[in-house]
Amino acid sequence: MSETSALTGPVEIVGTGLIGTSIALACRRAGLEVLLTDTTPDHVRTATGLGAGRARTTDDVPQLVVVAVPPDALGTVINQVLDSVGPDTIVTDVGSVKAGPLAAVSGHPAVSRYVGSHPMAGTEHSGPLSANAELFDGRPWAITPGPDATSAATRVVEALAALCGAVPVHLSPVEHDRAVARTSHVPHLMASLVAGTLAGASAEHLALSGTGVRDVTRVAGGDPRLYSQIIGGNATAVAALLAEVRDRLDLALEAVAGGDRVGLESLLAYGQAGTRAIPGKHGAAPLPMEAVRVALPDQPGGLARLFSDAGDSGVNIEDVRIDHDPGRPVGQVELDVVVGRAEELRAALESRGWVTHR
């Protein structure tokens, strides 16, 4: 039996925003029947127009219901779904916090058919028009069954993750919340705090913005209302980590103000060690990278031509960053490759007329 055969459909999606509609599209890609429900009818119409499924009718009996609503509504909606579906329907949610929703439904007589889950994928954009079926490909998908969940229900939710192209990762709800506080919620807060220093900056200062500040602040562009719910719903784990960050920030302030280069270098090295701890592709140990910088004229088709020429070189591109020169109609693309392959890529690109920089 394949890992996805436990899920045959129909699958109902409650909440047709970015995540819900992306799951719907992935299920349709796999040939499953998908039913769509949302308190905003326009979202259902949009998702239907994208090919994500059809509006649910009262006669439909889903095998699995996926609750993809804002965090503050999760407990209420999961309970409502468990009250209304048939006796064999499995229910999951894809919220960013898991202990809270489980506590909200723990007294429900059908709690054994509820299994929490959380796909670790998304963008700073929202709504069904931002959805795509490939959003979860190769991404971790946390499976967080509570103590009362049946193994059959867990297998169905595992099958959903696999069908969407994700990699199931099993965690308890509490351990999940600690993990996302460290890898998602606190980083988002830090990005927002750094981005806040730019809000009142002068145009002269902002003219010096480069890839560094864009990399650090990108996720701060997310919806503040949504992220206040996500972070607020994980308050205990987030507060504990913020206290650790505060202690290191105090040390950084003392080192900078006191001219303590040794202390500052120690803090920076500790941060460098943290970046090296982040898993590489497919969960493997990260490989040392080197950036090949290429000048890119701001013209239609230029980026596509660069990617095509890089592909013809036979050197695998591990990551890409794009920066724009504010004073000229040209940008700079950084192509990350495994150390040892950079010169090969530079030579191949330069032979095709590209200007590269070390």
Residue, then its C-alpha position, 0 to 999 in steps of 0.5 A: m500500500s502506498e503512503t497516500s492510499a489511505l486518502t481517497g477523498p473527498v477532501e473538504i477545505v474549510g477556509t480558502g486562503l493561501i494555505g487552504t487553496s494550495i492544499a485544495l490544488a495539490c489534492r486536485r493535482a492528485g485526482l481527488e475530489v475537493l469540496l470548498t467552504d469559506t465564510t467569504p463566498d468570493h473566496v470560494r468562487t475564486a478558488t473554484g475558478l482556479g480549479a481547486g474544487r467545488a462548493r460543498t453541498t449538504d449531501d457531501v460526505p468528506q473523508l477528511v476535513v482540513v480546517a484552514v482558518p485564522p488561528d483565533a478561530l481554530g478551536t471553535v471551527i474544529n469543534q463545529v466540524l466535529d459536531s457536523v460531519g459523519p461518524d467516520t470523517i477525519v478532521t485536521d487543521v493546518g494552524s501554526v500552533k498546535a497545543g491550543p487547538l488540541a486543548a480546545v477540542s480535548g473534551h469533544p466525544a469525537v476527539s479521536r478523529y482529530v489530528g493536528s498538522h502544520p505544513m511549514a510553507g507559505t509566503e508573505h502574501s495571502g488569499p486564494l490568488s496567491a495559492n499554488a499546488e507546488l507550495f508544499d513540495g519538499r517542505p516539512w509537514a508536522i503531524t501532531p496527534g493528541p493522546d486520543a487520536t487513532s492510528a487510522a486518523t493519523r495515517v489519513v493526515e500523513a497521507l495528505a502531507a505526502l500527497c501534497g508533496a511534503v515530508p511528514v514530521h512527527l512531533s507532540p503538540v507541545e514540542h511542535d510549538r517550541a520548535v516553531a517559536r524557535t524557527s518561525h515566530v521569534p524570527h518573524l518578530m525579530a524581522s519586524l523589529v529590524a524593519g521598524t527602524l526603517a519606517g521613519a528613515s530618511a530617503e538618503h539612508l534608504a537609498l543604501s538598502g541592499t540584499g542584506v536588509r531585504d533578506v533580514t526584513r522580508v517576512a516582516g511584510g506579512d499581515p500583522r493581524l494574522y501574525s499577532q494571532i499566530i505569535g499570541g497563540n504560542a505566547t509561552a514558548v515565544a516569551a521564553l525564547l525572547a528572554e534569551v534573545r534579550d539577554r544576548l541583545d544586552l550583551a551586544l549593547e554592552a560590547v558595542a558601547g564599550g568597544d569590546r571587540v572580543g565580546l562582539e566577535s563572540l556574539l557574531a560567531y554564535g550567530q554564525a554557528g546558528t546559521r550553520a545549524i539550519p538543515g540544507k536541502h532535503g534535511a541534509a547537513p548544509l554544504p559550504m556555498e559560494a556566490v557567483r555575482v552576475a550583472l543583469p540588465d533590467q530588460p525583459g527576458g534577461l533573467a530567463r536567459l541567465f537561468s538558461d545559460a546557468g543550467d547549460s553549464g551543468v552547475n547546480i544552482e542552490d539559491v538565488r538572490i536579486d538586488h537592483d542598482p538604484g542608480r542604473p538600469v541594471g541589477q545583480v543576481e547572486l547564484d549560490v553554488v557548492v564551493g568548488r564549482a563557482e569558477e566553472l559557473r563563472a567561466a561558462l557564463e562569461s563565455r556567453g557574454w555575462v559580466t560576473h564579479r567575485 
